[in-house]
Amino acid sequence: MVSHDIHEYLKPGRRAHLVGVGGVSMSPLAEVLHGAGLTITGSDMQESRTVARLRSVGIHVVIGHLAESVRGVDCVIRTAAVHDDNPEIAAARAAGIPVFERAQAWGALMRHYRNALCVAGTHGKTTATSMCTHIFMAAQADPTVMIGGTLPMLGVGHRVGQGDTIIMESCEYCDSFLSFFPTVAVILNVDADHLDYFEDLNAVERSFRAFARLVPLTGYVVANAEDKNTMDTLANLDRSILTFGVNQGNVKANNLSWVSGMGEFDITVNDSFYAHVALKVPGLHNVKNALAAAAAAYVLSIPGNAVEDGLASFIGAGRRFEHKGEFNGAQIYDDYAHHPSELEALLTTAKTLGYSRVICAFQPHTYTRTKELFDEFVRVLKLADVAVLAEIYAAREKNTIGISSRDLTKHIPGSRYFATLPEVTAALTELARPGDLILTVGAGDIYTVGEALVSRKN
C-alpha cells in the first residue's frame, strides 16, 4: 500500500472531503481547514445545526454517503465511526485517493502552531480543556480550540482563533492521541478504561507514556502527582515534567476552603504564589482540573491574573454537572460520568451539597465496560440514596456478553431497573420531592430523561 504524507494534502488550494463532517470534532476541523485556504466539502447522514453552520461559512455539505461526492478531491478525511465499507471511502480507495483519519488531520494542523496544548486523561478531559480555554481567552491569546463537548462561553465545542496556541482535548481510545504533536501534554489521570480496545491497565499506561514522549525536549508534560498510575506511567521519562496536586506536586492548592461545595484556594508554583481562585464548579476533582489547567498556563507564560479571571468565569461544560431545571421541588442535573472513578467523584461531591436525597439515574455505557468494571459500579452506585438503572447504552457494541443493567440492581439495595428511558422518566416523576438532587448520568442519551422531567408540569 502506498503511504501518503498528510502534510502534503493539507495545504492552501488543495481539495479535501470530510466524511461525517457533522461530528463533534469533524466540523471544527472542516472550519479550520477552510480557514487555512483549502476547498472543503463534506457529507453527513442528517441535517443539523452543525451542518447549517458549515454551509453558512461556505462549506458544501451533502446529506447521505454517495460515491460521487469524492470525485475530484485530493484527499478524504473520515471520522472514527466511518468504516471501509462506506461508499465514499470505497470510491476513494478505488480511485487511488488517500484516506486519512480525523486524528491524523488534527495532528498535522498542530504543527502550524507554536504551542499545542493537548489535554489527556481517562477522566476530566472536557472540563480541564474547557478551563484552559477560559484561561487563554482571558489572557487574550486568541486560541484555536477543540473540545469534546459544548462550552457555554463558545456556544459550541470549538473555536477557530488567530493566535499561536491550539488547545485540544486528546483521547486515548484507539490510540488516537498518538497522531498529535503536543508541545505541552497534560495527563490528568490514567485508569483502566476502553477495555474493548486496550487489553488491560498496562496497555493503557503504555499508550499514555507514548503520548508523553511525543512532547519535544523543549516542551512540558503536566502530570497529576497524586495519581499513582500517572506517576508509574511517566517513571524515568526523559522530558520536563511539571506535576500538580492538591497537596503534592510543583503546582498546589494552598489554603483550600469550601463555599457551597466549591473550592477557593491559592495556586502556588514551587511554593511561590501564582493565582487565587474561587471556582464556580463543585468538587475536589474540579480543584484538580483547575490545577492542571493552571499548570499548563504557567508553562506557556500565561499570567496568574488570567488564570484567576478565566476560572472565575467558568461555570462548567455541557453535560458536566449541568443544571437542567427543577421538577416538584427537586433540582435536576446531568453529568457525562461513565466510569466508576468519574461516578464516585460525582456522587461524593453531590453528597456534600446539602440535598435531602441524592437520586442517581444511571445508564451504563457499553457492555464491555459494564462487565469489566462491574464490581466497581456496584460499589460506587451504593453511594446514592436511590439508584435507578437504565438499560446499558450499546454505543459501538453488540451485546455478545449477555449482560444487563438488571444484573447491577441485584447487588445494590433499593435500586430499581427499567428497560426504557420513558420508564426511567416515569419512575423519577414518582420519586421526586422537594429538597432532592436528581442526577441523570452516563455517556449515552440518559440526558433526555432530565429534559423530559423538567418539561413536565409539576
N, C-alpha and C positions, 0 to 999 in steps of 0.2 A: 504494500500500500504506500502511495506517495505521501510524504509528510509535508504539510504546509505550515509556513510561519505566519501566524495570525497577524503579526505586526505589519506584514506587507499588505494586508487586506483592510486594515482599519486606518486608512489614510484619506485625506480630502479628495473628493472626486470618485472614490470607489462606491459601488452599489452593494448594499447588504440587506438581506431579507431575514426578518426575525420571526420564527415560528413560535406561537404562544406569546405574542407581543403584549397581551393584556395582563400578563403576570406581574407579581409584586416587584420583582427585580428586573424583569424584561422591559417594562415600559420606561423606567428611568434610563436604562441602557439605550433604548431607542432615542430618547431625547438627547442624551449626552453625545451619541454618535452623530445625530442630526446636527447638533450644535457645532460639532467638530468638522463639518463640511462634507460628510458622506451623504449619499442619497439613500434614505432608509424606507423600506416597505415592510409590512408585517401582516400576519394573519392571526386570527383567534377564533375560538369556537362560538363566541357570542358577543353581541353588542354590550357595551358597558360604559360607565362614565370615563373609565381609563381610555378606552378606545376613542371616545368622543374627544378627549383632551389631546390625544396623539394626532388626530385629524386636524384639530384646531391649530396645531403648530406646523402643519404641512407634511405630516407623515401619512402615506396612503396605507390603509388597513383593509384587508379583505376578510369577511366573515366566512369561515369554513376553510378546510385544508385542501387546496387544489394544486395539482401538479404544475399547472401553467403559471402559478404565482412566482415560481423561482426562475422563470425564463429571463435570461439577460442579466442576472445578478452575478456579482463576483464571488460572493460567499453567502453561506446560510449560517445563522446562529440560532440555536434551539434551547428551550428551557428543559430542565431535567425530566419533566413529565412527558416529553415528546420522544417517541422511540423510533427505531429504524423502519418500522412498517408504516409510518406516517407517509401519506402520498407525496408531500413536499420533500421530505428527506430522501425518499426513494428516487424521486425525479432528479434531485440534486446529485445524488451518487451516480445515477445512470449518465448524467451529463458531465461528470467529472468536476462538479462544483464543490469546493471544500466545505465541509460542515464542521462548525466549531460549537463547543459548549458555552453556555452563558458565563460560567466562572472564568473560562479562558479569556473571554472578551473583557470582562471587568478587570482581570489581571493585566491584560495588555494596556488598558486605559490608565491604570495606576502609574505606569511608568512615565506618564506625561506630567505627573505631579511631583513636586519636591518632597511633600510629606504625604505618605499613605498610611493613615491610621486605621488599622484593622482590629476590630473588637471581636474576640472569640471567647468561647467558654460553653460548657454544657448548659448552663443556666444564666439568665440575666443579660444576654447579648443585646436584645432590643432596647431594654431600659438603659443600659450603660452607653450604647451607641447614641441614643436619644439625648442623654445627659451631655455627652461630648458635643453633640450638635448645638445644644443650647449654649454651652460654654464658648465654642468657637464663633457662634453668631454674636454673642455678647462682646466678644473681642473684635468684632467686625472683620473677621478673617475671610468671609465670603466663601465658605467651603462648598464643595460638591459632596452630596450625602446619599447613602443608600442604606435604608433601614428596613428590616423585615416586618414592618407594622406601620400603622398610621401615627404620626406625631402631630398632635393638635396645633402646634405652632405653624406647621407647614401645611396642614390640611391633607397631606398625602404622606408617603413614606420615603420621599426622595427630594433632592434639590440639586439643581444644576447651577453651580457658582462659578465665579471668575477668579477665585483665589488660588493659592498654590497648595491647598490641602484637600485631600479626598478622605472622607470618613466612611468606612464600610463595615456593616455587620457581616461577620465572617463565620460561616457554618462549616462544621467538621463532617457533616453527613456526606458519604461517598467521597471523602477527602477533597471536597470542592475548594476549600480554602488553600489547598496546596497549589492552586493555579494563580494565587495572588502574589504581589510583590510589596509586602509591608515594609515601611521604614520604622514604624512603631507597631508592635504586635502586643495587644492586650490579651492576657489569659485570665479570665475571671475565676474559673474552676475547671476541674477535669473529673468527669464521672462516667460510670458505665451507662451508656445510652446508645440508641440507634443500633441495637444488637441484631437487627436484621441485616446490617452491613458489617459492623465490627464483630469480631469473634468474641472479644472479652475486653475487660478494662485495660489490659496490657496493650491491646491493639489500638484502643482509643488514645492511650498515652503516647504510643509511637507516632500517631498522626499529629498530635499536638506538638511533640518535640520537632517533627519535621517542619511544621508551621513556624515554630520559633526560629528554626535555623534558616528560614527564608530572609530573616532580617539581616541587612548588611552589617558589617563590623562597626560602621558609623552610626547605626540605629540603636533602638532600645526594645527590650522585651519588658513589659509591665505585667507583674505577676502577683497573684494572691499568696502572701506569705503564710496565711492561716489555713490554706487548703493543702493538706498533705499530698494529695495526688498531683497537684500542680507542681509542688516543690520536688517531688520524686521525678516528674516528667522532665524538669529542667536541670536536674542534678548535673554538675560539671559542664554545663553548656558554655561554649566559648563566645558568648555575646554579653553585651552590657545589660544587666537586669536591674530594674527599679521595682522593689517589692512594696506592696501595700497591705494594710490590715488595720482592724480597729485598735488592736493592742500591739501588734508586731509588724515589722517592716520598715522601710525607709519613709513611707508616707502613712501617717497615722491619724486617728481621730482622738484628739485630746479634749478633756472637759466635756465629755459627751453627756447630754441631758435629753429628756424626752418631753415633748409637748403634744398631748393627744396622739401618742404613738409615733410621732415624727421626730427624728433626730436633729439636735442642734449641737454643733461642735466646732472646734478649731482644727484645721488641717495643718499638720506640720510635715516638713520635708527634712529628713535628717536632723530632727529636733528644732528646726527653725520655722517660725510661723509663716504660713503661706496664705491662708484664707480662713474666714469664719463663715460657716454655712448653716443655714436653717432650712431644712428640707420641707417640701410640701407633699412628700410621699412617705408612707409609714414603713416601719420595719427595719430590723438590723441589716437585712440583706440589701436594702437600699442605701444604707450608710456605706456598705462595702462597694456597691456600684458607684456611688459618688466619689469614693476614694480612688477607685480605678480611673474614673473619668478625669479627676483632678491630677492624678499622677501622669496620665497621658498628656494633659495640657501642660504640665510642668516641663516635661522633657522637650516639648515643642515651643517653649518660651512664651507661653500664654501667661499674662499677669494674674495675680491672685484675685484682683477685683473682678475680672471677667468670670472667674470660677464662682465667686460669690453671686454675681448678677445672673449668670446663666442658670445656676442651680436654684436660685430663688424664684425663677420664672417657670421652673419645670414642674408640671402638675401630673406627669405620668404619660405613658404611651398608650395607644389604643390596645384594649384587651389586657392591660396590666393594672389590676385593681382599679378598673374603670367603673365609675359610678353610672348606673343606668337609670336610676329613679327610685320610686317608692311604691309599695303596694300594701294596703291595710296596715300602715304604720311601720312596716319593715323596710329597711334600706336594701336595695338590690345592687350588687357589684358583680362585675365579670372579670375573670382572670384566665390567662392562657396556660397556667401551670399544667404540665402533663407528665412530669417525672416526680417520683416521691420526694426528692430533695426540694423541688420547687413548691410542691404541695405542702410540705412541712413548714417551709418559710412562710407561706401564705397563711396557713391556719394558725401557726404560732403567733404571727402578727395580729391576726383577726381577734384572737382571744384577749389581746391587751387593749382593745379599743372601747371596752365598756358596754358592749351589747349584752342583752339578757341571754340570747342564744345565738350560736353560730350554726347556720344550716348550710351544709355544703352539698350542692347538686353537682356530682362529678361524672364526666364522660371520659372513660379511659380512651387513650389514643393508640391504636394498633394492637393487634393480637399478640405479636411477639413481645412488645414492651410489657404488656399486662402479664404475660406468662413468666417472663424472666425476672420481673420485679414484683411478683405477686405478694410475697410476704411483707415487703416494704410498703406497698399500697395499703394493705390491711392495717399495718401498724399506724401509718400516718392518718388514715381516714378516721381512726378512732378518736383523733383529736377534736373532731367536730362534735357538737352536741347532737346533731342529727345528720346522718349521711344518707343522701338519696342518690342512687346509682342509675345512670342511663346506660343503655347498651353500648358496647365498645364501638368507637368510630373506626371504620376499617382503613381509611386513607388509601394507601397504595397496596394494601394486602387483601388476601382472601383467607377466610377462617379455616385453614387446614389443621389447626390445633384443636378445634372443638372447645374453645374457651368462651365464657360469657361473663358479663358483669355480675350476673346472678351468683356466680361462684364466690365473688368477693363478699357478697352480703351474708353468706353462710358463716363468715368469720368476724363480722362486725355487728356487735349487739345493737339492736334497734334500727338497723339500716333497712332501707327499702329499695327494691329493684323495679324498674319499669322498662319495658321493651321499646317504647317510642317516646319522642320528646313531647308530644301533646299530653301524654300521660304524666310525664315529669312536671309539666306546667300545671296540670290539674292538681297534682299532689301538693305542690308548693302553694297553690291557691288556698288549699285547706289548712296547710301548716302555718302560713304567715300570720304573725300577730305583732302588735306594736312593741318596739324595742329589739326586734330580731335583726340580725345581719344575714341576708341570704346571698350566698356566693354561687354563681354558675361558673364551673371550672372545667377546662380542658382545651385542647388544641383543635377540636373539631367544630361542630355547629351548635354546641350547647348554649352559646351566647344568645341564640334565638329564643331560648326559654325565658331568660331575663327580660328580653324585649317584649315578649308576649305578655309576661306578667305585668310589666309596667303599663302596657297599653290597656289592660283590663280596668273596668270600673271597680273601685273599691266597694 
